Amino acid sequence: MERNPGLYLGFLYFRKRRSTVETNMSTAKHSRRENYIPAHSTGERHYRASERRLMGALDWLFYFVVPMAIVLVLRFVVFGLFIIPSASMENTLMIGDRIITNNLNISSQTLKRGQVIVFADNSHWLTAQDMNEAASSTHSFGIDSGKLFLVKRLIGLPGDVVACDGGGAPVTVNGQAIDESSYLKPGVVPSDEAFSVTVPPDSVFVMGDNRSNSADSRFHQDDGNSGCVRISSVTGVAMAVFWPSSDWKTLNAGRQAFESAGL
């Protein structure tokens, strides 16, 4: 039988198209198989072992390392925690009180008269007996590499003239008498001793609230800095007593005594 040339060419074209379509379908099916991710009957994704290990490491990093880093930064950079070892700040701070301090942005511009501050004993005010008693009463809490810290109230800033005539007379700052009755321990006078100190640059004049039992700036005027604490030694401003709960309170009330005097 004689072949029809047109029909024959059409048949060849159909076979070629069919082969091409089958090849494309096979390629797409193979591609889908490669990208296919097995799943449990519940529909949850089934991870490879390497993926599970990576996700486990990321979980450990996120839930343990990051929170720990945040806590360490807050503890050693932003906040300080101290136990009060002596009676020099009674009745504002009692022996055994735990206080929290703000350690950020300490400078002559940010420090204020009336604040309770913590500072390192870089001028060696404390005796060996003081250090041993403090370490014992605080279980070394608040002691850093053998260095002790003191807590006092800031009375004078750089350039201030802090003075008192003694014998129960009020403390004056730049000639302005300060009514300290809101924080002085009941029954004690502002100062039994007379003194007058001009606060050196980059330093502050400090006193304890229990004036009769506080070896503060008044008694260290021969330390080479007129008894004043260098601001570089100030580690923090006390914010609050956080333990015991019966003593809980904020520690910013002393500022009002100086504001009332126009300071």
KEKE-3310 file (N, C-alpha, C; in steps of 0.2 Angstrom, whole numbers, plus 5000, padded with zeros to 4 digits):
npx = (5004:5002:5011:5005:5013:5011:5003:5012:5022:5015:5013:5026:5029:5020:5024:5036:5033:5026:5036:5044:5035:5033:5046:5048:5039:5044:5056:5051:5044:5054:5062:5053:5053:5066:5065:5056:5051:5051:5037:5029:5014:5006:5008:5019:5035:5049:5065:5082:5096:5107:5101:5093:5103:5109:5098:5096:5108:5106:5094:5099:5108:5100:5091:5099:5113:5111:5102:5110:5121:5114:5110:5123:5128:5119:5121:5135:5138:5127:5120:5123:5126:5125:5129:5126:5138:5140:5136:5136:5128:5115:5099:5095:5101:5103:5113:5116:5107:5102:5107:5103:5112:5114:5124:5127:5133:5141:5146:5152:5142:5131:5130:5121:5119:5114:5112:5114:5129:5140:5157:5173:5186:5198:5207:5211:5204:5198:5203:5213:5206:5193:5191:5191:5181:5170:5171:5167:5154:5147:5149:5159:5151:5150:5163:5176:5189:5197:5195:5187:5171:5163:5149:5141:5133:5131:5137:5144:5148:5161:5170:5161:5159:5160:5154:5154:5150:5151:5146:5132:5128:5121:5126:5133:5132:5140:5137:5124:5112:5108:5094:5095:5086:5078:5085:5095:5101:5090:5093:5106:5118:5121:5135:5148:5161:5170:5172:5179:5178:5184:5178:5188:5192:5184:5179:5170:5162:5158:5147:5142:5125:5124:5131:5139:5145:5153:5166:5170:5172:5175:5185:5196:5204:5218:5222:5227:5218:5209:5200:5190:5181:5186:5178:5180:5181:5169:5157:5143:5126:5115:5100:5089:5084:5083:5082:5081:5064:5056:5063:5062:5064:5065:5079:5080:5076:5084:5088:5079:5082:5092:5087:5078:5086:5090:5099)
npy = (4994:5011:5024:5038:5053:5065:5061:5052:5060:5068:5058:5055:5068:5068:5058:5063:5074:5068:5061:5071:5077:5067:5066:5078:5077:5067:5072:5083:5075:5068:5079:5084:5073:5074:5086:5083:5081:5070:5066:5064:5054:5063:5075:5083:5090:5080:5080:5080:5071:5080:5092:5092:5092:5105:5113:5110:5115:5128:5131:5129:5139:5150:5149:5147:5153:5166:5172:5171:5179:5191:5192:5193:5205:5214:5212:5215:5226:5235:5235:5234:5224:5224:5220:5228:5231:5238:5250:5263:5270:5270:5276:5274:5263:5247:5235:5221:5224:5222:5230:5238:5245:5258:5257:5264:5278:5287:5302:5319:5327:5319:5315:5318:5329:5323:5310:5292:5284:5271:5267:5262:5258:5266:5275:5269:5270:5261:5250:5235:5227:5232:5228:5214:5212:5216:5208:5196:5198:5200:5189:5190:5195:5208:5211:5213:5206:5206:5220:5232:5240:5255:5264:5279:5295:5307:5323:5335:5342:5344:5358:5364:5371:5363:5364:5365:5371:5363:5354:5352:5361:5365:5356:5365:5370:5378:5389:5388:5381:5365:5355:5340:5332:5322:5311:5308:5298:5296:5306:5309:5322:5334:5335:5333:5338:5352:5358:5363:5361:5363:5356:5346:5346:5334:5326:5321:5325:5316:5309:5299:5293:5290:5300:5300:5288:5286:5285:5296:5308:5319:5314:5311:5321:5322:5314:5317:5321:5330:5322:5319:5309:5302:5304:5294:5283:5280:5268:5266:5272:5271:5263:5256:5247:5230:5218:5213:5210:5217:5229:5235:5248:5263:5274:5288:5299:5308:5318:5329:5337:5345:5351:5359:5368:5375:5369)
npz = (5000:4996:5005:5013:5011:5019:5030:5036:5040:5049:5059:5064:5069:5080:5088:5092:5099:5109:5115:5120:5129:5138:5143:5149:5159:5167:5171:5179:5189:5194:5199:5209:5217:5222:5230:5239:5255:5268:5278:5294:5298:5305:5300:5304:5301:5296:5302:5296:5304:5305:5305:5316:5326:5324:5327:5340:5346:5343:5350:5363:5364:5363:5374:5385:5385:5380:5389:5401:5398:5397:5411:5417:5412:5417:5431:5433:5426:5425:5437:5455:5469:5487:5504:5519:5531:5543:5556:5552:5543:5549:5554:5541:5533:5539:5548:5539:5529:5512:5497:5481:5468:5456:5442:5431:5421:5430:5436:5438:5434:5434:5447:5463:5477:5493:5488:5491:5490:5484:5486:5481:5492:5489:5495:5507:5519:5528:5541:5544:5553:5551:5538:5540:5549:5541:5530:5536:5541:5530:5522:5512:5502:5490:5490:5480:5472:5484:5487:5497:5499:5502:5510:5509:5512:5500:5502:5497:5482:5468:5471:5480:5497:5511:5528:5546:5562:5573:5588:5587:5578:5562:5547:5533:5516:5505:5512:5515:5526:5530:5533:5540:5546:5541:5538:5546:5560:5573:5588:5586:5582:5569:5567:5579:5578:5573:5556:5540:5523:5507:5493:5482:5464:5454:5464:5479:5494:5508:5521:5535:5540:5553:5562:5574:5573:5562:5552:5542:5528:5536:5545:5538:5532:5530:5520:5508:5499:5505:5513:5504:5492:5477:5462:5452:5460:5464:5463:5461:5463:5477:5475:5481:5496:5496:5503:5520:5518:5527:5528:5516:5505:5495:5491:5489:5495:5502:5494:5494:5505:5502:5490:5496:5502:5491:5484)
capx = (5000:5007:5011:5003:5018:5008:5001:5018:5026:5011:5014:5032:5029:5016:5028:5041:5029:5024:5042:5046:5031:5035:5053:5047:5035:5048:5060:5047:5043:5061:5063:5048:5055:5072:5063:5051:5053:5046:5033:5025:5007:5003:5009:5025:5041:5054:5071:5088:5100:5111:5097:5091:5109:5109:5092:5097:5113:5103:5090:5104:5111:5095:5088:5104:5118:5109:5099:5115:5125:5111:5111:5130:5129:5115:5124:5142:5139:5121:5118:5128:5122:5129:5127:5128:5142:5142:5131:5138:5122:5109:5094:5094:5103:5104:5117:5113:5103:5105:5105:5105:5115:5114:5131:5128:5134:5143:5150:5151:5136:5125:5129:5118:5119:5109:5112:5118:5133:5144:5163:5179:5191:5205:5211:5212:5200:5197:5209:5213:5201:5187:5190:5190:5174:5166:5171:5164:5147:5144:5151:5162:5147:5151:5170:5179:5196:5200:5194:5181:5167:5160:5143:5140:5129:5135:5135:5146:5151:5167:5170:5157:5162:5156:5157:5150:5153:5151:5142:5125:5126:5119:5130:5131:5135:5141:5134:5117:5111:5105:5090:5096:5082:5074:5089:5100:5099:5088:5097:5113:5119:5125:5143:5151:5167:5169:5176:5177:5182:5182:5179:5193:5189:5182:5179:5164:5162:5153:5146:5137:5119:5125:5137:5143:5148:5155:5173:5169:5176:5178:5191:5202:5206:5225:5223:5229:5212:5205:5195:5185:5181:5187:5172:5182:5181:5162:5154:5136:5121:5111:5093:5084:5085:5078:5081:5075:5057:5054:5067:5062:5062:5069:5084:5081:5073:5089:5089:5074:5085:5097:5083:5074:5091:5091:5105)
capy = (5000:5017:5028:5045:5057:5070:5057:5049:5066:5070:5053:5057:5074:5067:5054:5067:5078:5064:5059:5077:5078:5061:5067:5084:5075:5063:5077:5086:5070:5067:5085:5084:5068:5076:5091:5080:5081:5065:5069:5059:5054:5068:5081:5086:5089:5075:5083:5076:5071:5086:5098:5092:5094:5112:5116:5109:5120:5135:5131:5129:5146:5155:5148:5147:5157:5173:5175:5171:5185:5197:5193:5195:5212:5218:5211:5218:5233:5240:5235:5231:5221:5224:5219:5233:5227:5242:5254:5270:5273:5269:5271:5273:5257:5243:5230:5215:5226:5221:5236:5237:5251:5259:5259:5268:5285:5290:5308:5325:5330:5315:5314:5324:5330:5319:5303:5287:5281:5266:5268:5258:5261:5267:5279:5265:5272:5255:5246:5228:5224:5234:5223:5207:5211:5217:5201:5191:5200:5200:5183:5192:5198:5215:5212:5212:5205:5209:5227:5233:5246:5259:5267:5285:5300:5313:5330:5340:5341:5347:5366:5365:5372:5360:5366:5364:5374:5357:5355:5352:5366:5361:5356:5370:5369:5385:5394:5386:5376:5359:5352:5333:5328:5317:5305:5307:5294:5300:5307:5311:5329:5334:5334:5335:5341:5358:5357:5367:5358:5364:5349:5346:5344:5327:5323:5322:5325:5311:5308:5293:5296:5289:5304:5298:5281:5286:5288:5298:5313:5323:5311:5309:5326:5322:5308:5319:5323:5333:5318:5318:5303:5303:5301:5288:5277:5279:5263:5266:5276:5266:5264:5253:5241:5225:5213:5209:5213:5222:5235:5237:5255:5267:5278:5294:5304:5313:5324:5334:5341:5349:5355:5364:5373:5378:5366)
capz = (5000:4995:5010:5012:5015:5024:5036:5039:5044:5055:5064:5067:5074:5086:5092:5094:5104:5115:5119:5123:5135:5143:5146:5154:5165:5170:5174:5184:5194:5198:5203:5215:5222:5226:5234:5243:5262:5271:5284:5298:5297:5309:5296:5306:5297:5298:5301:5296:5310:5306:5306:5323:5330:5323:5330:5347:5347:5343:5356:5369:5364:5364:5380:5391:5384:5379:5396:5406:5396:5400:5418:5419:5410:5422:5437:5434:5423:5426:5444:5460:5475:5492:5510:5524:5536:5549:5558:5550:5540:5553:5553:5534:5532:5545:5547:5535:5523:5505:5493:5474:5466:5448:5441:5425:5420:5436:5434:5442:5431:5436:5455:5466:5484:5496:5486:5495:5485:5486:5482:5483:5497:5486:5500:5513:5525:5532:5544:5543:5557:5548:5533:5542:5551:5535:5526:5540:5542:5523:5519:5507:5497:5490:5490:5473:5472:5490:5488:5500:5497:5508:5508:5513:5509:5496:5505:5493:5475:5467:5472:5486:5503:5516:5534:5552:5568:5578:5594:5586:5573:5556:5541:5528:5510:5501:5517:5516:5531:5528:5538:5539:5551:5538:5537:5552:5565:5579:5594:5584:5579:5562:5568:5585:5576:5568:5550:5534:5518:5500:5489:5476:5458:5453:5471:5483:5502:5511:5528:5536:5543:5560:5563:5580:5572:5555:5550:5535:5526:5542:5549:5533:5529:5529:5516:5501:5495:5510:5515:5499:5488:5470:5458:5449:5465:5465:5458:5460:5467:5480:5473:5486:5500:5493:5508:5521:5515:5532:5527:5509:5503:5490:5494:5485:5499:5505:5489:5496:5510:5498:5486:5500:5503:5485:5481)
cpx = (5004:5006:5009:5009:5016:5006:5007:5022:5022:5012:5020:5032:5025:5020:5034:5039:5028:5030:5044:5042:5032:5042:5052:5044:5039:5053:5057:5046:5049:5063:5059:5051:5062:5070:5058:5054:5048:5043:5030:5018:5003:5004:5016:5031:5046:5061:5077:5091:5104:5107:5094:5097:5110:5104:5093:5102:5110:5098:5094:5106:5106:5092:5093:5109:5116:5106:5105:5120:5121:5111:5118:5131:5125:5119:5131:5143:5133:5120:5123:5124:5127:5126:5130:5132:5142:5136:5132:5132:5115:5106:5092:5095:5106:5109:5114:5108:5106:5102:5107:5107:5114:5121:5133:5129:5135:5148:5148:5144:5130:5124:5126:5119:5113:5109:5116:5122:5138:5151:5168:5184:5198:5210:5213:5210:5200:5203:5208:5207:5194:5186:5188:5183:5169:5165:5167:5156:5144:5145:5155:5158:5148:5159:5172:5186:5200:5199:5187:5178:5164:5153:5142:5135:5133:5132:5138:5149:5157:5166:5165:5161:5157:5159:5152:5154:5154:5146:5134:5123:5125:5125:5128:5135:5135:5137:5127:5116:5107:5101:5090:5091:5079:5078:5094:5097:5096:5092:5104:5113:5122:5132:5145:5157:5166:5174:5174:5181:5180:5184:5183:5189:5189:5182:5172:5165:5157:5153:5141:5131:5119:5131:5141:5147:5150:5161:5173:5174:5179:5184:5197:5204:5214:5227:5225:5224:5207:5199:5190:5186:5181:5181:5174:5182:5173:5159:5147:5132:5116:5103:5088:5087:5080:5078:5084:5069:5055:5057:5066:5060:5067:5074:5086:5078:5077:5090:5085:5077:5089:5093:5080:5079:5093:5098:5103)
cpy = (5006:5022:5035:5049:5062:5066:5054:5055:5068:5065:5054:5063:5072:5062:5058:5071:5074:5062:5065:5078:5073:5063:5073:5082:5071:5067:5080:5082:5069:5073:5085:5079:5070:5082:5089:5079:5076:5068:5063:5059:5060:5075:5085:5085:5084:5078:5078:5076:5078:5092:5098:5094:5102:5115:5115:5114:5127:5136:5132:5136:5151:5155:5148:5152:5164:5176:5175:5177:5191:5198:5195:5202:5216:5218:5215:5224:5238:5241:5232:5229:5221:5223:5224:5229:5231:5246:5261:5274:5272:5276:5270:5266:5253:5238:5224:5217:5224:5227:5235:5244:5252:5261:5262:5275:5289:5296:5314:5328:5326:5314:5320:5324:5326:5312:5298:5284:5276:5267:5264:5262:5262:5271:5276:5268:5267:5252:5239:5225:5226:5229:5216:5206:5212:5211:5196:5192:5199:5193:5184:5195:5205:5216:5209:5212:5208:5216:5228:5240:5249:5262:5273:5289:5305:5319:5336:5338:5345:5355:5368:5367:5369:5361:5365:5367:5369:5359:5355:5357:5362:5361:5361:5368:5375:5390:5393:5380:5371:5356:5344:5329:5322:5310:5303:5302:5298:5300:5309:5318:5329:5333:5337:5339:5347:5356:5362:5364:5361:5358:5350:5344:5336:5323:5324:5321:5320:5310:5302:5297:5295:5293:5302:5292:5281:5289:5290:5304:5318:5321:5309:5315:5327:5316:5310:5322:5327:5329:5316:5312:5305:5300:5295:5282:5276:5274:5263:5271:5271:5268:5262:5248:5236:5219:5215:5213:5218:5229:5238:5245:5258:5272:5284:5300:5309:5319:5330:5339:5346:5354:5360:5370:5377:5376:5360)
cpz = (5000:5001:5009:5015:5020:5031:5040:5043:5050:5061:5068:5071:5080:5091:5095:5100:5110:5119:5123:5130:5140:5147:5151:5160:5170:5174:5180:5190:5198:5202:5210:5220:5226:5231:5239:5250:5266:5277:5287:5296:5300:5305:5298:5302:5300:5297:5300:5303:5311:5307:5313:5328:5330:5327:5338:5350:5348:5349:5363:5370:5366:5371:5386:5390:5384:5386:5401:5404:5398:5407:5420:5418:5415:5429:5438:5430:5425:5433:5449:5466:5481:5499:5515:5530:5543:5550:5556:5546:5543:5554:5546:5532:5538:5543:5544:5530:5517:5501:5486:5472:5458:5447:5435:5425:5427:5434:5439:5440:5433:5444:5458:5474:5487:5494:5491:5490:5488:5482:5485:5488:5494:5490:5506:5519:5530:5535:5543:5547:5554:5542:5535:5545:5546:5531:5530:5540:5535:5519:5512:5501:5496:5490:5483:5473:5478:5491:5492:5498:5503:5505:5512:5509:5506:5499:5500:5487:5474:5467:5478:5492:5508:5523:5540:5558:5574:5584:5593:5581:5566:5551:5536:5522:5506:5505:5518:5521:5529:5534:5536:5543:5548:5537:5542:5557:5571:5585:5592:5581:5573:5562:5575:5584:5572:5562:5545:5528:5511:5496:5483:5470:5457:5459:5474:5490:5504:5518:5529:5540:5550:5562:5568:5579:5565:5554:5543:5533:5531:5545:5544:5529:5527:5524:5509:5497:5499:5512:5510:5495:5481:5466:5454:5453:5466:5460:5457:5465:5470:5478:5478:5491:5498:5498:5514:5519:5520:5531:5520:5509:5498:5494:5491:5489:5501:5500:5491:5501:5507:5493:5490:5502:5497:5482:5476)
residu = (MET:GLU:ARG:ASN:PRO:GLY:LEU:TYR:LEU:GLY:PHE:LEU:TYR:PHE:ARG:LYS:ARG:ARG:SER:THR:VAL:GLU:THR:ASN:MET:SER:THR:ALA:LYS:HIS:SER:ARG:ARG:GLU:ASN:TYR:ILE:PRO:ALA:HIS:SER:THR:GLY:GLU:ARG:HIS:TYR:ARG:ALA:SER:GLU:ARG:ARG:LEU:MET:GLY:ALA:LEU:ASP:TRP:LEU:PHE:TYR:PHE:VAL:VAL:PRO:MET:ALA:ILE:VAL:LEU:VAL:LEU:ARG:PHE:VAL:VAL:PHE:GLY:LEU:PHE:ILE:ILE:PRO:SER:ALA:SER:MET:GLU:ASN:THR:LEU:MET:ILE:GLY:ASP:ARG:ILE:ILE:THR:ASN:ASN:LEU:ASN:ILE:SER:SER:GLN:THR:LEU:LYS:ARG:GLY:GLN:VAL:ILE:VAL:PHE:ALA:ASP:ASN:SER:HIS:TRP:LEU:THR:ALA:GLN:ASP:MET:ASN:GLU:ALA:ALA:SER:SER:THR:HIS:SER:PHE:GLY:ILE:ASP:SER:GLY:LYS:LEU:PHE:LEU:VAL:LYS:ARG:LEU:ILE:GLY:LEU:PRO:GLY:ASP:VAL:VAL:ALA:CYS:ASP:GLY:GLY:GLY:ALA:PRO:VAL:THR:VAL:ASN:GLY:GLN:ALA:ILE:ASP:GLU:SER:SER:TYR:LEU:LYS:PRO:GLY:VAL:VAL:PRO:SER:ASP:GLU:ALA:PHE:SER:VAL:THR:VAL:PRO:PRO:ASP:SER:VAL:PHE:VAL:MET:GLY:ASP:ASN:ARG:SER:ASN:SER:ALA:ASP:SER:ARG:PHE:HIS:GLN:ASP:ASP:GLY:ASN:SER:GLY:CYS:VAL:ARG:ILE:SER:SER:VAL:THR:GLY:VAL:ALA:MET:ALA:VAL:PHE:TRP:PRO:SER:SER:ASP:TRP:LYS:THR:LEU:ASN:ALA:GLY:ARG:GLN:ALA:PHE:GLU:SER:ALA:GLY:LEU)
# end
